[in-house]
Amino acid sequence: MRFAEREITLKDGRTCILKPNSPEYAEQMIKYLKETAGETAFLLRYPDEINFTLEKEQEILGGILENPYAIMMVAIVDGRVAGNCAVNGIGGQRRIQHRCSMAIALYKEFWGLGIGSAMIAYMIELAREAGWKQMDLEVVAENEQAYRVYKKCGFIDTGRRHNALKFDDGTYHDEILMYKDL
Ligand SMILES: CC(C)(COP(=O)(O)OP(=O)(O)OC[C@H]1O[C@@H](n2cnc3c(N)ncnc32)[C@H](O)[C@@H]1OP(=O)(O)O)[C@@H](O)C(=O)NCCC(=O)NCCS
């Protein structure tokens, strides 16, 4: 989905641009996906599970840009990708067609500057405009920072998925399920 760029001022005074992700960022995105996967245990993939080729990533980003129901927003600080946030439908069947889900991650050096809260607030506006009725997400139970941001953005707990994740060290982790009416 294409949408208007938005400029925000970060807690450290820098400027950040929120804009549609697009094929021009494909190379940076592959690096971002690998590096952010290694910076936190709270994302789905391990770095070795990121195997997109440049061509594939360009194709994916181009497809999302032209899809009126899929939203992918990149945050740019000092000319480089600081983070990304995505909203996608959860499935095509009519009974679940009202629901989308959201995912977000920033490079660690950009945590705590207000980017996450601003991206989510803008994504909520855009998802509403696109016609989505409910936004769902899952957050690892120990991920206090993300949980706090989601609460601040109006998400409500709706349950807990027991042992949703098994880490390579053998430990199991629950996910908290959250939703927001749009
Ligand atoms: C979760 C994430 C997107 C949040 O974005 P962000 O830009 O860091 O968030 P913001 O700066 O907008 O807000 C951070 C809030 O968390 C609070 N916070 C920071 N560290 C915290 C901690 N350890 N525990 C609880 N709250 C914390 C801050 O005080 C701030 O709250 P406030 O605005 O009320 O002061 C980002 O930290 C991130 O990418 N994390 C790694 C990937 C991830 O966990 N993604 C979510 C998967 S579900």
The ligand as a Tripos MOL2 file, in Angstrom:
@<TRIPOS>MOLECULE
LIG
   48    50     1     0     0
SMALL
NO_CHARGES

@<TRIPOS>ATOM
      1 C1          9.3730   -3.1360   20.7090 C.3       1 LIG1
      2 C2          9.9240   -1.9690   19.9000 C.3       1 LIG1
      3 C3          9.3650   -2.0140   18.4960 C.3       1 LIG1
      4 C4          9.4380   -0.6850   20.5950 C.3       1 LIG1
      5 O1          9.8620    0.4270   19.8350 O.3       1 LIG1
      6 P1         10.6350    1.6390   20.5410 P.3       1 LIG1
      7 O2         10.8570    2.6820   19.5410 O.co2     1 LIG1
      8 O3         11.8050    1.0940   21.2570 O.co2     1 LIG1
      9 O4          9.5170    2.1070   21.5740 O.3       1 LIG1
     10 P2          9.2640    3.5890   22.0870 P.3       1 LIG1
     11 O5         10.5420    4.3260   22.2070 O.co2     1 LIG1
     12 O6          8.1940    4.1890   21.2520 O.co2     1 LIG1
     13 O7          8.6560    3.3040   23.5290 O.3       1 LIG1
     14 C5          9.3830    2.5000   24.4180 C.3       1 LIG1
     15 C6          8.6260    2.4430   25.7300 C.3       1 LIG1
     16 O8          9.0880    1.3050   26.4610 O.3       1 LIG1
     17 C7          9.5810    1.7310   27.7160 C.3       1 LIG1
     18 N1         10.6800    0.8240   28.0390 N.ar      1 LIG1
     19 C8         11.9460    0.8700   27.6180 C.ar      1 LIG1
     20 N2         12.6260   -0.1730   28.1400 N.ar      1 LIG1
     21 C9         11.7370   -0.8870   28.8630 C.ar      1 LIG1
     22 C10        11.8350   -2.0690   29.6470 C.ar      1 LIG1
     23 N3         12.9770   -2.7570   29.7430 N.pl3     1 LIG1
     24 N4         10.7060   -2.5160   30.2630 N.ar      1 LIG1
     25 C11         9.5360   -1.8450   30.1590 C.ar      1 LIG1
     26 N5          9.4000   -0.7180   29.4210 N.ar      1 LIG1
     27 C12        10.4990   -0.2490   28.7970 C.ar      1 LIG1
     28 C13         9.9970    3.1630   27.5140 C.3       1 LIG1
     29 O9         10.0240    3.8700   28.7360 O.3       1 LIG1
     30 C14         8.8960    3.6540   26.5710 C.3       1 LIG1
     31 O10         7.6990    3.9300   27.2720 O.3       1 LIG1
     32 P3          7.1940    5.4380   27.4590 P.3       1 LIG1
     33 O11         7.0080    5.9810   26.0770 O.co2     1 LIG1
     34 O12         5.9140    5.2810   28.1920 O.co2     1 LIG1
     35 O13         8.2810    6.1310   28.1910 O.co2     1 LIG1
     36 C15        11.4720   -1.9830   19.8550 C.3       1 LIG1
     37 O14        11.9780   -1.8500   21.1380 O.3       1 LIG1
     38 C16        12.0450   -3.2300   19.1850 C.2       1 LIG1
     39 O15        12.2490   -3.2510   17.9970 O.2       1 LIG1
     40 N6         12.3350   -4.2930   19.9710 N.am      1 LIG1
     41 C17        12.9130   -5.5150   19.4410 C.3       1 LIG1
     42 C18        11.9850   -6.2770   18.5350 C.3       1 LIG1
     43 C19        10.6850   -6.6160   19.2260 C.2       1 LIG1
     44 O16        10.6400   -6.9680   20.3940 O.2       1 LIG1
     45 N7          9.5940   -6.4770   18.4560 N.am      1 LIG1
     46 C20         8.2630   -6.7650   18.9280 C.3       1 LIG1
     47 C21         7.9710   -8.2030   18.7630 C.3       1 LIG1
     48 S1          6.3150   -8.5830   19.3250 S.3       1 LIG1
@<TRIPOS>BOND
     1     1     2 1
     2     2     3 1
     3     2     4 1
     4     2    36 1
     5     4     5 1
     6     5     6 1
     7     6     7 2
     8     6     8 1
     9     6     9 1
    10     9    10 1
    11    10    11 2
    12    10    12 1
    13    10    13 1
    14    13    14 1
    15    14    15 1
    16    15    16 1
    17    15    30 1
    18    16    17 1
    19    17    18 1
    20    17    28 1
    21    18    19 ar
    22    18    27 ar
    23    19    20 ar
    24    20    21 ar
    25    21    22 ar
    26    21    27 ar
    27    22    23 1
    28    22    24 ar
    29    24    25 ar
    30    25    26 ar
    31    26    27 ar
    32    28    29 1
    33    28    30 1
    34    30    31 1
    35    31    32 1
    36    32    33 2
    37    32    34 1
    38    32    35 1
    39    36    37 1
    40    36    38 1
    41    38    39 2
    42    38    40 1
    43    40    41 1
    44    41    42 1
    45    42    43 1
    46    43    44 2
    47    43    45 1
    48    45    46 1
    49    46    47 1
    50    47    48 1
@<TRIPOS>SUBSTRUCTURE
     1 LIG1         1 GROUP 0 **** ****
